[in-house]
Amino acid sequence: MPIAYDSSRAALYTPERRETLFAHGQTYTPLQVAIEAARLAYYRIETSALELQRLTEALARVGFGKPSLFLHAPTGSEAFASVRVADGTALIAFRGTQPGALRDLFTDARANLTPWPESAGCVHAGFAAGARALLPEIREWLGRTDHDASRTIVAGHSLGAALATLAASVISSGTLVTLGSPRVGDRTFAASVTLPSTHVVGCCDGVTEVPPELGGYAHVMPRTYLTRHAEPLTDPPAHVVRADRRHAHWQYTLEHAWRKGAVLLRSFADHAPINYARAFWP
């Protein structure tokens, strides 16, 4: 069955509560694997053995082994990585902002641009600190893990998308998939991200509009825009996006905003990871 649009606060604030979309015996594209991995990165595997088991079982459904966790408490940065032995695919997924985690919110708030000599240009200072905290361990893991570098998948949602983008700027091969990413750096940095990429922007997702371009920021391109009907479009004209968003806001107000437990505005509801996944799931 197609996945229904989810306007609930639970979908936005606690995406880890929903079980995996991966089903036994099904085959998934690398893009689908990346999208679900970005959502699975919210599983709190650092808190209990049961959460680690949940993630391990979810990944096993698509052939991946037990995940390794990368965690830096001072910045609140988290990621997991796993390898699929059958084809050597290495999967690295970064966790996004957790609303109750002050460290994540502090990272998001450090929006001044700072040099990123790891590739080029300048990037968000908070994102840079988070990425630099995890990259040494991730590089070490890649160095000792038997995998096919060309099949490396780097993925993330929200803050995790920003960290994934910074990681991808220093990884020589593979693919990058981001969901609901804020702007990460300036135009020079954006041009330095040369891995094949899919950057998905949910219809009215307000996170994708910050930090503002006036501050010197620019998105990594191209971008895949999801219409209000969850149809992916590659870099549609601005007038098409404006019209679609206008209809989407009215539709959301009429159908969702008044419901118990719903997020008040579509600008926030569209940011829920499941509302990204639904566009690419059967």
N, C-alpha and C positions, 0 to 999 in steps of 0.2 A: 504494500500500500504506500502511496506517496506520503511524505512527511508533511503534516499540516503546519502552517505558520503558528509560532508559539509566542504569544504576547505576555506571558507570565513573568513575574519578577523572579521566579525560581530559575527559569531558563537563562535569564540575564546574569543573575548574581551567584547562582550555584550550579553551573553546567555540569559539574562532576557528579551530580546526583543521578543523571540519566545514564542508563546502561549503553553499552557500545552499539553502534549501528552495524558493525561487522557481523555477518551471519556465517555459520559453518557451511562450507561447501560452495560458497559464492566466490566469484572472481571479481577483483576491483582494479580499476586503473590506478596508475601512480598518483594522479590528481586526487582521486577519491581517498586513497590511503593517506595522503598528506592532509587533506581536509579533516578527516576523522582523527588523525593523530594530533592535530592542533587542538581539537576539542578534548581528546583523552589526556592531554598535558595538564588539564585541571584536576585530574585524579590526585588525591593527596597521598601519594605513595611514601612520602617522608614521615607520615604520621602513624601508620600502622601496617602490619603484615597483611591484613585483609585488603587494604587499598592496593598494595603492591600485587597481591594475587589477582584482584579485579583487572588491573592493567595488563598483567602478564597473560591472563586468559583472553583478554580482548585482542591483544597482539598476536597470540597464537592462532587465532581464527584466520589470520592472513599470512601465517607462516613465519612470523618474527619470533625471536627468542626472548629470554628474560631481559627486561630493560635495565639499563644503568642509569642512575640518577645523578644529576649535577645540581648542586645547591650552594648558594652563597647567601648566608643569613643577613649580613649587613646591608646588602642591596635588595634582598628579597627575590633574587633571580633564581629561577628553576628551569630545568629542562630534563628530558629523558632521551635516551638513544637505544637503538636495538638493530640487530642485523637479521636479515632473512637468508638463511644458509642456502636455500635452493638457487637463488640467483645473485647473491652477494649485495643486495640492496641494503644500504645503511640509512636508517631513519633517525633524524634528530628533530625533536619537537620542543618548542619553547612555550612555557606557560604565560598566559596573559595576566592582566591586573586582577587581583582578588580584592573586591570592594572593602573588606574588613581589614586588609593588611596595610598598615600605615607606611611600611617600607616601600610597598609598591606605589602608593600615592605620592610619596616623597620623590621616588624615581621619576614618575610621570611629570611632577611639577618642575623639575630642574630643566627648563626648556631653553636655556641659553645655548648658543652654538659653540662648540669647541672643536679644535682640529682633530681629524681622524687620519693620522699618518699610516694607519694599517692599510688603507687603500688610497683615498684622496678626499679633499674637501673638508667640510665641517659638519658635525652632527650634534643632535640633542645630547646635552651633557649627562642627563640621567640615564638615557639609553646606553650611552658609551660606557658609563661606569658598570652597568649591569652586564653588558656583553663582555667587557674586559675581565670581569670576575669569573666568567664561565669558560671563555675561550681556551685558556691553557689546558684545562681538564678535557675539553672536547677534542682539542688537537691531539692530546696524548692518547685518548680513546681511539681516535681514528688511526693513529700511528700503530697501535698494537692490535687492531681488530682486522681480521681477514674479511675484506669487502671489495666490491667493485666501485672504485671512486666515481666512475661515470654514472652510477646508479644512486648516488647519494641524494637523499631528499631532505631538505631543510624547510621546516614549516612552523607556523605560529599564528596566533590570533591576538589582536589588540597589542598590548605591550609585548607579548610573545612574538607578534609579527615584526615589531621593530627590532627586537633582539635577533630574530632569524635573519632579517635583512642585513644587519651588521655582521653577523657570522658569515653570511653568504658572500659578503664583500671581500673576505679573506680566504674563502675556500675555492680552489681552482677548478673544480668540476662538479657536476650534479645539477639539481634543479631547486628552485626556491618557490614556495607557495605561501602567500600571506592572505589572511582574512581580516578585514576590518582594521587595517593598519593605519596608525597616525603617520604624518610626515616624519621622516627620520633625520634628514639632513638637507644640505643645500643642493643646488643643481650639479655642482661638481661631484659631490658624493653620489647623487642619484645616477649620474652617467657612469660611475665607476663600478656599479653593480651589473656585471656582464653575464652572470649565470642565466640560462633560460628560466624565465620567471612567469608566474601567474599571480597577479595581485588583485584579489577580489574585493569589490566595494559594494556593500549592501545598500540598497536603494536610498534610504534616508539616514544611514548610519552617521551620526554626528562626530564620532571619533575620527573618521577619515578626513575631517575638515580641520583638524588641529595637529600641531601648531599652525597658525595662519601663514599664508604665503608672504604676507607683509613683513614677517620676521626674517625672511631670507630662505624659507623652507621650500622644498619641491618634492613631489612624489616620484618614486621610481616608476617608470613606465614600461610597457603599456599597462592599462588597468582594465579589468573585467567588471563591468557594471551589472548588478542584478536589478532588474526591473521590479516593480511592485508585484508582479506575478512570478517572480523568481526565475526570469529568463535571462541568461547571461549574454551580454553584448560587449564587444571589444571596443573601447574608446568611442562611445556614441557621441554625437554632437551635443554641445551644451544645452541647446534649446530642447532636445529630446529628453535629457536628464531633468531639466527644470519642470517640464510638463508632467513627466512621470512622477516626480516627487510631489508635485502639487496634488495630483490625484491620490497619491498614496497617503498623504497626511489626512485628507478628507475621509478617505475610506477607513483609515485606522480609527479616527474619531468616532465614526458611526458604528463600526463593528467590534472594536476592541477596548478603547480607552475607558469605557464605563464599566467594564466587567470586573468583578471581584478578583483581586490578586493580579490584575494586569498592570503593566508599566503604563504610565500616563501618556507618554509621547512616543511616537514611532521612531524619532531620532535616537532614542535609547533602545527600544525594543528590537530594532533591526540589528543591533550590535550582538545579540545573543548568538553564540556559535552554532546552535542548531538551525537558526534561520539562514545561515550560510550553507550548512551541509544539505539542507532540504533541496537546494537548487541543483545539486549534483547527484542526488540519490534517486533511485527508481521510484 
